Amino acid sequence: MADSWAEIAVNLARVREEIRTAALRAGRRPEEITLVAVSKTVPPEGIQAALAAGVTDLGENRVQELLAKQPELPPGLRWHLIGTLQTNKVKYIIDRIHLLHSLDRWELAREISKRASARGLVLKALIQVNVSGEETKHGLAPGDVPVFYREVQELPGLQIEGLMTMAPFVADAEQARPYFRQLRELARELGLKHLSMGMSNDYQVAIEEGATLVRIGSDIFGARR
Ligand SMILES: *Cc1c(COP(=O)(O)O)cnc(C)c1O
């Protein structure tokens, strides 16, 4: 964790500059890329420092933590749920989040559809894809995504905006490039606009490969304890 919350503004300035230069290298407009500041384990004072430095989008990976923090922070922020969502927790977050990054199974899609429709809402979501095939990672196998997408598209109350992946943890971010490229290709085939890919260790490469949302935690808030 950052030793002083003042470091957060400095870190953010550096991350934004990296995002900008990665975008320009790839011939993209920096404004196409949304920085999701991953605030898991960061207390509200730390998040306040990020908000003061202009952060508008926060990412949390646990429902309980997101629900506990939300009332402590100003309204109008965009909250992203980036971690696995248990089906029995859908009811708590259905009207609390801007985007779900981790739609990974039919049962979850059906529960979202049921809860959202009952309240006249539409939840925006990304399908999580396990491009690396690592057993420890969540997400659908790439080959299963087209049929899954076609089926969940029919559900009311749920709107699929794109795909999300976590690349394998590699020593050199370059090694993550093929996974990002594969996700972009899949999104292109399906006509999907958003790509949530890239974390502290690999977001520059992810942006070069088309990321529209990057999820960055430790590069902003410091290493998690
Ligand atoms: C924690 C987390 C991140 C951010 O990781 P950093 O390496 O701290 O940038 C991004 N995505 C998901 C799904 C996470 O759980």
The ligand as a Tripos MOL2 file, in Angstrom:
@<TRIPOS>MOLECULE
LIG
   15    15     1     0     0
SMALL
NO_CHARGES

@<TRIPOS>ATOM
      1 C1         -6.5740   -7.1680   -8.6120 C.3       1 LIG1
      2 C2         -7.0710   -7.2070   -9.9960 C.ar      1 LIG1
      3 C3         -6.5830   -6.3170  -10.9640 C.ar      1 LIG1
      4 C4         -5.5000   -5.2800  -10.6910 C.3       1 LIG1
      5 O1         -4.2800   -5.8990  -10.4590 O.3       1 LIG1
      6 P1         -2.9130   -5.0260  -10.3050 P.3       1 LIG1
      7 O2         -1.8670   -6.0000  -10.6700 O.co2     1 LIG1
      8 O3         -2.8700   -4.6040   -8.8860 O.co2     1 LIG1
      9 O4         -3.0050   -3.8930  -11.2440 O.co2     1 LIG1
     10 C5         -7.1220   -6.3840  -12.2400 C.ar      1 LIG1
     11 N1         -8.0800   -7.2730  -12.5510 N.ar      1 LIG1
     12 C6         -8.5780   -8.1500  -11.6590 C.ar      1 LIG1
     13 C7         -9.6300   -9.1030  -12.0810 C.3       1 LIG1
     14 C8         -8.0910   -8.1510  -10.3480 C.ar      1 LIG1
     15 O5         -8.5870   -9.0160   -9.4600 O.3       1 LIG1
@<TRIPOS>BOND
     1     1     2 1
     2     2     3 ar
     3     2    14 ar
     4     3     4 1
     5     3    10 ar
     6     4     5 1
     7     5     6 1
     8     6     7 2
     9     6     8 1
    10     6     9 1
    11    10    11 ar
    12    11    12 ar
    13    12    13 1
    14    12    14 ar
    15    14    15 1
@<TRIPOS>SUBSTRUCTURE
     1 LIG1         1 GROUP 0 **** ****
